[in-house]
Amino acid sequence: MSALAPAMDPVAVARIQRRTVTVLAAGQVLGGIAFGATVSLGALLAADLSGREALSGLATASVTLGASLCAIPLARMAARRGRRVALTLGNLFALIGIGIVITAATVRSFPLLIVGVVLIGAGNAGNLQSRFAATDLAPAARRGRDLGTVVWATTVGGVLGPLLLTPGEAVGAALRMPPFTGSYAFSIVAQLIAFALYLAALRPDPLLLAQRLARSGDAQREHIDDPDRPVAARYAIFAVAGSHVVMASVMAMTPIHLAHLAPAHVTLVVGTTIALHVFGMYGLSPVFGVLADRWGRIATILLGQALLAVSLIVAATMPDSQWAVLVALFLLGAGWSAATVSGAALLTESSLTSLRPRRQGLSDTIMTFSAAVGAVLAGVVLSQIGYGGLALVALVLVVAVTVLSPYARRG
């Protein structure tokens, strides 16, 4: 019992939580580099190795598929062995995937490339778990803030990955790597550092410690564990998935729409729009985390739906204006951020510690899989009724999340 006594002291738990958030944020920066590089290079490699531009979208879909397939297994691993094991296993998947992608480019094998990208997506499932790991020891009053901090760290890796493409090609040429794979050299180093960081610094394991506190009864006293509310948990999963589908569907079709609006300056217009969209997604997450703590989870989810609704209405009413699309994409990212940060906090506090990993894994699986399906269907909708029509179709999900919000208040 003496070994557990310091961990049960509220001051010690708070200190461990601060260190945990710092480690997770650093890991998100490092892990995001590989994901950012894959999103940027995957389509180019797919088109190059397959010889068909029509197959370039399979790379992005494969990343999503990998994350969807591994979310629940990694969550179960976390429940049994702790977050540290699950996160390092995700890093290992990503490292293996990067090696396979480089090999595929060397031997010119498109199927092998898809296998590698799927494994990188599996590694991203570990990155998604990091935001839940930030809540394991967080008291209710700081849960949204800590979660938002870790989500914000994704911005750094997501921006660094694409920015390393040009210097990466120079490094790749020096190392005699295949074209479009040079930046993966940086990704390998980043993943190795993240692997070592989690292994050495994520101690004690936040989930295992939270489970011990729950068994001792200290978790409820310190507001780390709350009564189980399965209806609210199901609503949180639906709100996160619905918001993610809206964001992913409209965002995936925006570059195609902008290419028709500004064919002469497509790279500048698309780059600026997507950059502002990514800032809306991740840059404001600490703000929405604080609001979720102060206003409440449901109120912040509804704020996210309001932002999504305004975004979609702007896109639907002014689809031919580049500036309107720019504003719409920023609001789309901000609405997603508010809904997912507060939704993840609601899911955590609506679930007993023993049930959290399973529900969190289910949430990530539904979120990623439904977004992949939504992105595919969005292409069909865009071809039939245009960008404005796509925005109006997406608005149906926003209405559904809003109308069902009273269920989240049930005990």
N, C-alpha and C positions, 0 to 999 in steps of 0.2 A: 504493500500500500504506500510505502514511503516514496516509491518511484512515481506514483500517480499523484501524490499530494501537490507538487508544484503546478502540474497541469490543471488541477482542479481549482487553483487559486484564480480569482477573476482577473487580477493584474497580470498574472503569468499567461492566461489565455489570451488576453488582449495583446500582449507582446508577441505571442506566437502568431496571432492573426495578422498583425502588421507585417511581420517578416514573411508570412505566407503570401500576402498580397503583393509584396515587393518581388518575391521570387517568381510568382505567376505572371506578373506584368513583364518582367525581363524575359521569361520563357516565351510569352506571346510575341514579343518583338522578334526573337530569334526564329521561332517556328513560322512566323508569318512571312519570312523572307522566301522560303521554299514555295509556299502557297502562292505568293505574289508572282514569283518567277514562272510558276506552272500556268497560272491563269494567262500570263502575258505570252509565254512561249508555246503553250500547248497547242493552240490553234495553228501556229506557224509550222510546228513539227508535224502535226497531223496532216496538214495540207501537203507538206513536202514529201512525207513518207508514203502517203496514199496516192498522191498524184491527182487528188480531187479536192477542190475547195469545199465541195458540198459536205465532206466528211470532217471539216475542221472543227465543227461544233461538238463532235464526239469527245474531244479532249476535255472541254469544260463539263460536259455531262458526266464523264467518267470520274472527275474529281468529286462531283456531287454524289455519284453512286458509291464511291469508296467511303465517303463520310457517312452515308446512310447505312451501308452494310455493317460498318464497324461501331456505330454509336452505341448500340445495345450491348454487344460483347465487351466493349471497353468499360461501359458502366457497370456491368456485372463483375468484371475484374476489379474495378475500384471498390465495389461493395465487399468483396472478399479480401482483397490484398491492399487496398488503399489507393489514394490518388497518385502517389508517387509511381507505383508500378504501372498503372494505366497510362499515365502521361509519358513515361519513358518508353513504354511499348509503342505508343503512337509515334514518338521520335524514331524508333527503330523501323517501323513500317515506312515512314517517310524516307529514311536513309536507303532502305532496300529499293523503294520505288524510284528514287533518283538514280541509283546505280542501273536499274533496269531501263530507265528512259535513255540514259547515255549509251547503254549497250544497244538499245533499239535503233538509235540514230546511227550508231557505228555499222551495224549489220543491215540497216535499211529495212526494218521490220515494223510495219504498222500495227499488227496485232500485239506484238511485244510492247510497243509504246503504250497502248491502251492499258495493258496489265500494269505497267509502271505508274501511269497516271492514277489508276484506281488505288494503288498502294499509297501514293502521295495524298490522295483524298482520305484514305484511312488514317493517315497521320494527322490530317486536319480535324478528324473526329476527336483526337486528343486535345487539339487546340480549343475546340468548342467546349470540352469538359472543363477547361481552365476557369471559365466564368462561373461555373457551379462550384468549383473547388474554392473560389473566393468567398462563398457564402457558408461553407461548412461550419466555421467557427465564428461567423459574424453575428453579433447581436441584432435584433430586429431594427434597432434605431440606425444602424450603419450598413445594413445588408445591401441596399440599393447603391449606396456610395461605393462600397468596396467592389461590388460587381461591375459598376460603371467604370471604375478605374482600370480593371483588368481588360474590359472590352475596349477602352480607349487605347490601350497599348497595342492593339491590333493595327491601329492606324499606322504606326511607325513601320512595322514589318510589311504591311500591305503597300506602303508607298516606297519603301526601300527596295523591295523585290523588283518592281519594274524599272526603277532608276539604275539598278545594277546591270541591266541588259547590255548596254554599250560597253562599259569597262569589262563586263564578263566575257564578251566576245573576244576582246583583246587578250584576256587571260587564257581563254579557251584556245585561241590560236597558238599562244606560246606553249601550252600544254598538249597541243595537237589533238584537241577534242573536236568532235564533229560540229558542224555549224548549228547555231541556235541552242547550244548546250553549255556554253562557257559560263553563264551566270550560275549554273548549278554547282560550280566549284565553290562559290560563296555559300550556297545553300547547304552543302555538305558540312562546311566548317560551322555554320550557324546551328545546324541540327546536332552536331557533336557537342557543341558548347551547351545547348539546351538540355541534352541528355545528361551531361555531367552536372549541370546546375540542379536539375530536379533530383537526381540521385543523391547529391551531396547536401543540398540546402533545404529541401522540402522535408524537414525533420523537426518535430514529430509530424507524422502524416496528419493533415487536417481532418480528413474524414474518419480515420481510425480513432483519433482523439475525440471527435464529436460523438462517435458511437459509444466510447467509454463514458463520456460525460452523460450521455442519455441513459445508460444503464445505471449510473450512480444517482441519477436524479438531479445533478447539478446543471444539466443543459437547460431544463425549463427555468430554473432559478435565474440563470444568466441570460435568458431569452434567446438561446441558441436553438432550442427545439420548441416546437409549438404543437398543439393538438392537431390530429390528422383531419383534413377537410377534403375528401376525395372529389366532391363536386367542384369546388374551387380549383383544385389541381387540374381537373379535366378542362375547365374553362381556360386556365392559364396556357395549357398545351395548345388549345384551339386558337387562342388569341395570338400566340407567338407564331404558330404555323400559318394562320391566315394573313398576318401582317407580312410574313416572309414571302409568301406566294405573291402578294400584291407587289411588293418591292422587286422581287426577282423577275417577275413576268414583264413589268413595264420597263425596268432597267435593261433587260436583255434585248428588247426591241428598239430601244432609243438610238443606239448607234446606226442601225439600219434606217430608221426614220430620218435621222440627221444627215445621213449620206445623200438622201434625196433632196433635203432642204439646202444644203451647202456643199455641193460636189467639189467645188474648187478649193475649199478650205476644210475638208472633212476631218483631217487628223487634228487640226487645231480646235475645231468646234467640239468634236467628240471628246478629245483629251480634256479640255476645260470643263465640259459638262460632267463627265464621269468623275473627275477629280473633286469637283464641288459636291457631287453626290456622295462620294466616299467620305468626305469631310462631314457631311450631314449624318452619315451612318455612325461613324466612330468618334469624330472629334467632339461631339456634344454629349457623348454617353455619360461622362461624369455629372453633367448638369442634370440630365434626366434621372440619374441615380439619386442625386440629392432630392429632386422633386418627388421621387417615389418614396423616399423616407419621410418627407415632410407632408406631402399631400395625401399619400396613400398609394398603394399599387394600382387599384382599379381606376382612380382618378387619372393617374399618369398613363395607363393603357388607353383610356378614353381621349386624353390629350393627343396621344399618338394617332388614334383613329381620326381625330379632327385634322391633324396635319396631313395625313394620308388623303383624306377627303378633299381638302383644299388643293393639294397637289394634283389629284386626278381631275378635278373640275377645271383647273387651269389648263391641263394638258388636253382635256376634251374640248374646251371652248376656243383655245388658241393653238391648235396643233401645228400651224404653219409659221409660228413665230419662234425663232431661235432663242430669243430672250425668255419667252414664256416657258419653253421646254427646259431651259437652264434653271429657272426658278422652280419649276415643277419637280425636277430631279433632286434639287437640294431639299425641298420639303418632303419628298418621298423618302430620302435617307434619314431625315430628322424624325419623321413619323415612325419609321421602322425602328430607330434607336429607342425612342420613348416606349414603344410597345414591347420590344424584346427585352430591354433591361428590366422594366417593371414586371413583365410577364414572367421572366426567369426568377425574380425575387418572390413573386406570388406563388409560383410552383414550389419553390424551396420551403417557404414558411407554411404552405398548406399540406406538407408531407412530413411524416415522422422521419427521423434520421435514418432509420432502418429501411425506409421505402424510397428515400430520395434518389439514390443512384439509378434504380430501375426506372422511375418515372422520368428522370432527367435524360436517360438514354432513349427512352421512348419519345420524348419531346424532340430531341435532336434528329431521330430517325424520321419522324413524321414531317418535321420542318424541312429537312434536306430533300427527302423523296418527293414531297408535294411541290416543292419549288422546282425540281427538275421537270416534273410533269407539267407544271404551270408554264415554264419557259417554252416547252415544246408546243403546247396548245396556244401560247401567245403568238407564235409565228403564224399559225393557222388563222387566228382572229385578225391579226394585222393584215394579212393578205386579203381577207374578206371585207372587213369594215373599217380598216385604217387605224391609225394611231389613236385618234380621238375615240373611236369605238372601243378599242382595247381598254382605254382608261375608264370608260363607263362600265364595261364588263367587270373590271377589277373593283369598281366601287361597290359591287354587290357584296363582296367579302367584307369590306369595311363596315357596311350596314349590319351584316350578320354578327360581327364581333361586338359592335356597339349594342345591338338589341339584346344579345345574350349576356351582357355584363352583369345583370342582377343575380345570375346564378353564382357568380364568384363570391357573393356575400353570404352564401349559405354555410351553415356550420357542418 
